[in-house]
Amino acid sequence: MRPDAGRLSGRDNLRSPLARRRTAPGGMADFDRLPAALRRWLNGAALPWSPASARRVWVQALARAQGCEATALAALDQAQARRLAREQGRTAGPGVAARSEKGAAADRRPRA
């Protein structure tokens, strides 16, 4: 089982600055056809995944994991974390997203 610490609630995924897209007419039916483990993961996802993109990443992750759902779910977590990191860099400005302690300390020093 994957830890849910620090996860956003389902309604928070609508705050993304990503472009909103129209969904296909069968959007909910497409979601209902996803595997149960993937549907549970999507219910707690921080980003608004379409059923098609979630299925594509799931199939690839499951193939790489040789059918292990837990490993595939971890791969989905990693894919989402990469996307969130890229998104944070766009919204917070350059250099804000991933600062090391050394870098943060250097920013506090007075500049000449």
CYANA upper distance limits for C-alpha pairs under 8 A (distance plus 0.5 A):
  1 MET  CA     70 ALA  CA      7.30
  2 ARG  CA     70 ALA  CA      8.26
  2 ARG  CA     73 LEU  CA      8.29
  2 ARG  CA     74 ALA  CA      7.81
  7 ARG  CA     44 GLY  CA      7.89
  7 ARG  CA     45 ALA  CA      8.21
  7 ARG  CA     46 ALA  CA      7.29
  8 LEU  CA     12 ASP  CA      6.51
  8 LEU  CA     13 ASN  CA      7.91
  8 LEU  CA     44 GLY  CA      7.77
  8 LEU  CA     45 ALA  CA      7.88
  8 LEU  CA     46 ALA  CA      5.98
  9 SER  CA     13 ASN  CA      7.91
  9 SER  CA     44 GLY  CA      6.82
  9 SER  CA     45 ALA  CA      8.27
  9 SER  CA     46 ALA  CA      7.61
 10 GLY  CA     43 ASN  CA      6.80
 10 GLY  CA     44 GLY  CA      6.03
 10 GLY  CA     45 ALA  CA      7.09
 10 GLY  CA     46 ALA  CA      7.29
 12 ASP  CA     46 ALA  CA      7.34
 13 ASN  CA     45 ALA  CA      7.78
 13 ASN  CA     46 ALA  CA      5.50
 13 ASN  CA     47 LEU  CA      5.24
 13 ASN  CA     48 PRO  CA      6.02
 14 LEU  CA     47 LEU  CA      7.98
 14 LEU  CA     48 PRO  CA      7.23
 16 SER  CA     47 LEU  CA      7.57
 17 PRO  CA     87 GLU  CA      8.30
 17 PRO  CA     91 THR  CA      8.49
 23 THR  CA     27 GLY  CA      6.57
 23 THR  CA     50 SER  CA      8.41
 26 GLY  CA     30 ASP  CA      6.44
 27 GLY  CA     31 PHE  CA      6.82
 27 GLY  CA     51 PRO  CA      7.80
 28 MET  CA     32 ASP  CA      6.67
 29 ALA  CA     33 ARG  CA      6.87
 30 ASP  CA     34 LEU  CA      7.33
 30 ASP  CA     51 PRO  CA      6.61
 30 ASP  CA     52 ALA  CA      8.26
 31 PHE  CA     39 ARG  CA      7.72
 31 PHE  CA     51 PRO  CA      5.85
 32 ASP  CA     39 ARG  CA      8.28
 34 LEU  CA     38 LEU  CA      6.99
 34 LEU  CA     39 ARG  CA      6.71
 34 LEU  CA     51 PRO  CA      7.88
 34 LEU  CA     55 ARG  CA      7.49
 35 PRO  CA     39 ARG  CA      6.79
 36 ALA  CA     40 ARG  CA      6.71
 37 ALA  CA     41 TRP  CA      6.80
 37 ALA  CA     69 GLU  CA      8.04
 38 LEU  CA     42 LEU  CA      6.63
 38 LEU  CA     54 ALA  CA      8.32
 38 LEU  CA     58 TRP  CA      7.88
 38 LEU  CA     73 LEU  CA      8.17
 39 ARG  CA     43 ASN  CA      6.74
 40 ARG  CA     44 GLY  CA      7.52
 41 TRP  CA     45 ALA  CA      6.72
 41 TRP  CA     73 LEU  CA      7.94
 42 LEU  CA     49 TRP  CA      7.76
 45 ALA  CA     49 TRP  CA      8.35
 46 ALA  CA     80 GLN  CA      8.23
 47 LEU  CA     80 GLN  CA      7.83
 49 TRP  CA     53 SER  CA      7.08
 49 TRP  CA     54 ALA  CA      6.52
 50 SER  CA     54 ALA  CA      6.56
 51 PRO  CA     55 ARG  CA      6.47
 52 ALA  CA     56 ARG  CA      6.70
 53 SER  CA     57 VAL  CA      6.75
 54 ALA  CA     58 TRP  CA      6.45
 55 ARG  CA     59 VAL  CA      6.51
 56 ARG  CA     60 GLN  CA      6.87
 57 VAL  CA     61 ALA  CA      6.50
 57 VAL  CA     76 LEU  CA      7.65
 58 TRP  CA     62 LEU  CA      6.36
 58 TRP  CA     72 ALA  CA      7.15
 58 TRP  CA     73 LEU  CA      8.36
 58 TRP  CA     76 LEU  CA      7.60
 59 VAL  CA     63 ALA  CA      6.62
 60 GLN  CA     64 ARG  CA      6.78
 61 ALA  CA     65 ALA  CA      6.53
 61 ALA  CA     71 THR  CA      8.26
 61 ALA  CA     72 ALA  CA      5.32
 61 ALA  CA     73 LEU  CA      8.39
 61 ALA  CA     75 ALA  CA      6.63
 61 ALA  CA     76 LEU  CA      7.92
 62 LEU  CA     66 GLN  CA      6.56
 62 LEU  CA     67 GLY  CA      5.56
 62 LEU  CA     68 CYS  CA      6.90
 62 LEU  CA     69 GLU  CA      7.02
 62 LEU  CA     71 THR  CA      8.08
 62 LEU  CA     72 ALA  CA      5.51
 63 ALA  CA     67 GLY  CA      6.56
 64 ARG  CA     72 ALA  CA      8.34
 65 ALA  CA     69 GLU  CA      8.08
 65 ALA  CA     71 THR  CA      6.31
 65 ALA  CA     72 ALA  CA      6.47
 67 GLY  CA     72 ALA  CA      8.35
 68 CYS  CA     72 ALA  CA      6.82
 69 GLU  CA     73 LEU  CA      6.55
 70 ALA  CA     74 ALA  CA      6.79
 71 THR  CA     75 ALA  CA      6.80
 72 ALA  CA     76 LEU  CA      6.86
 73 LEU  CA     77 ASP  CA      6.79
 74 ALA  CA     78 GLN  CA      6.78
 75 ALA  CA     79 ALA  CA      6.66
 76 LEU  CA     80 GLN  CA      6.62
 77 ASP  CA     81 ALA  CA      6.57
 78 GLN  CA     82 ARG  CA      6.69
 79 ALA  CA     83 ARG  CA      6.86
 80 GLN  CA     84 LEU  CA      6.60
 81 ALA  CA     85 ALA  CA      6.59
 82 ARG  CA     86 ARG  CA      6.81
 83 ARG  CA     87 GLU  CA      6.59
 84 LEU  CA     88 GLN  CA      6.43
 85 ALA  CA     89 GLY  CA      6.74
 85 ALA  CA     97 ALA  CA      7.52
 86 ARG  CA     90 ARG  CA      7.01
 87 GLU  CA     91 THR  CA      6.87
 88 GLN  CA     92 ALA  CA      6.21
 88 GLN  CA     93 GLY  CA      8.47
 88 GLN  CA     97 ALA  CA      6.54
 89 GLY  CA     93 GLY  CA      6.16
 89 GLY  CA     94 PRO  CA      6.55
 89 GLY  CA     95 GLY  CA      7.89
 89 GLY  CA     96 VAL  CA      7.36
 89 GLY  CA     97 ALA  CA      5.79
 90 ARG  CA     94 PRO  CA      7.85
 92 ALA  CA     96 VAL  CA      6.52
 92 ALA  CA     97 ALA  CA      7.20
 93 GLY  CA     97 ALA  CA      8.18
 95 GLY  CA     99 ARG  CA      7.19
 99 ARG  CA    103 GLY  CA      6.30
 99 ARG  CA    104 ALA  CA      6.61
100 SER  CA    104 ALA  CA      6.64
101 GLU  CA    105 ALA  CA      6.51
102 LYS  CA    106 ALA  CA      6.71
103 GLY  CA    107 ASP  CA      6.89
104 ALA  CA    108 ARG  CA      7.21
105 ALA  CA    109 ARG  CA      7.41
